[in-house]
Amino acid sequence: MTAATGTLTRQNGNILARVVAGVGRSCTEIVAGLGRFGLFSLDMLRGLPEVRIWFPRFIVEAWNIGVGSFFLVLLISGFAGAVTALQTGYQFSGSIPYYVVGTLVVSSLILELGPVLTALVLAGRIGARYAAELGTMRVTEQIDALESLGRAPSSHLIVPRVLAALIMIPALTVFANASGIMVGWWAVKQVLPVTNMDFTYGAQYYFRPWDAWYSLIKSFFFGGTIGLISCYMGMNTKQGAEGVGKGTTGAVVTSTVIVLLLDTVLTKLLLNT
Amino acid sequence: MIELRGVKKRFGSQVVLDGVDFDVREGETVALLGPSGTGKSVLLKTVIGLIRPDAGQVIVDGKDVPHLKRAELSELRKTIGYVFQNGALFDSLDVYENVRLGIVDESKFKDEKYARERVAQCIKLVNLQPDAVMSQFPAQLSGGMRKRVGIARAIAGEPKYLLYDEPTSGLDPVNADIIDALVQRLDQELGVTSVMVTHDVRGAFRVANRLALLSEGKVVMQGTPQEFLASEHPKVKAFLERDFDNTQFAA
């Protein structure tokens, strides 16, 4: 073996070692991160018995989410319903009975668009807010101050926020579904000669009560995911204003990706497809 | 009594505390001196369990702080008032609610009449007018006022120990003197045991009856102000020379 070949082999070996070390480090960080998230979730559960502390704050947070997001959610689901109806009209051929439009709009909204769009909008709106609020409290030592007073951040800060997201996102999803269906109903009548009777017949003909439960169950999981991830990101903020920015972005991006991942998994599990 | 034995702490590759031994006896006011970034605040946070040391013992009233269970740590913290560097006031709450949160006894915290009286009393103790500040939010207060409200919150729970993290940093000399005088007065009036972390040598000499110098992760000297002035330790001399000479202190 020549000296040049030997050097090249050593260099290749070094690169391989660095790649393996990098992969190893990433895996360790992922496992450590999951572990920390698990401990954080456990810590939140420990705060649940302190109802007297978290309940008043829960009411405030739930009110903020509900009132603050209500019209935004109605608006977005309304547009989604209208677009679904208009696209149905565009693709419609004469051989399909008109009542199928009702089925399409209602099913699309309840099964997918209502819960997912609501979750994505709220991942941006309340996810960013939770992460920024808690992150600022972390970097200005307000969370340390709370702990130094012998008070648990879980019952004062985490439980009310996560429960508010857990309860209010499904509630908003119900309104989003209703808004999307109503606007879709109106929109489809603008492009197709569909009567109210056609639409309601189609909506009811293929409707299964399980679909509504499925919509609620999905949004319940989405709410919990958004609440937990945003609070976790906020509580683990580091390094001042830049850290708050990173934490906030991280909360929105992670919540969005996990919501879409959960959407796929829950669809597979709950609809048995 | 607060005892630290061989306390070590590192963040990544940076060694902050490298085997710190440090004692605070009942009734003392101890100033922990040292240049910025030497781990003084980290050391103070290990005492209250906000930072867990990598090695060593932190013992408060015979309890090993890093090994306490959650509930035990929470109970211990109720005996310690912690004054944060920038006040760390809850910015969504007004001054009254901020100070009220310092009342750590739950039955007293829930008693609205007691809470209002105690908060007013604590605000007066830190030389502020209760009627003028109770309804204000932290953002409406000056830096000096925020620090004083932070002190009021720390004393509201009638603690046995008071830990001050750089109480005069970022303040002009007049406000720094006011805070120093306040710390001294509170120690005398409340009879608490205090630890003050600072790099303000003048303030430390004015307030403390014992000093400790932290340098390169270790306490290089502990002693009375007079012992510090007489010390030939190069790090002690270098630290003191920046602020005043012996003649000034003696005067």
Interface residues (C-beta under 8 A of the other chain):
Chain A: R46 M137 T140 E141 Q142 D144 A145 L146 E147 S148 L149 G150 R151 A152
Chain B: K45 I48 L50 R70 S74 E75 R77 K78 I80 Y82 F84 Q85 N86 A88 L89 F90 D91 L101 G102 V104 R153 G157
